[in-house]
Amino acid sequence: MSGAAAALDLHYTLWLFAVSLGASALGGMLGMASGIFIVPVLTMFGHLDIHVAIGASIVSVIACSHGGAHPAAAGMSIVTMGIALFILLPIMRLILMLGVFLHQRDYRFSAIAALVLAIVAAGLLVGAA
């Protein structure tokens, strides 16, 4: 990869990060999932395929749902089990997406999916301690 292509790739990746962070913050302030903001931005301005943008939205929702679910379940064993099952399905979907991205040799989205999976795993470990 040439220096110009690497710089453009880094610029695009930083742009995606900033847009995702902004959409998540806006969604958090309004109390709704950030996918309603992130999918149109990624498709119109990021020129991503709608399927990829929806996948990114799902990953965002998983990360936000996990962060908000843990404090609400403290001290409620049945509710905690329900939330754990509710969180397990998106985690399995994330693992499946990682496998599909690796199979298609789409390493950028593989790295993003692996990073989100690592963040969720770290959150589970910190929350369980």
BELMOCOR-V972350 format. One record per helix or strand of 2 or more residues. SS is the DSSP state (alpha for helix, beta for strand). FROM is the first residue (numbers start at 1). TO is the last residue. If there is no record, write none. Layout:
# BELMOCOR-V972350
ss={SS SS}
from={FROM FROM}
to={TO TO}
This chain:
# BELMOCOR-V972350
ss={alpha alpha alpha alpha alpha}
from={3 35 50 77 107}
to={30 44 72 103 128}
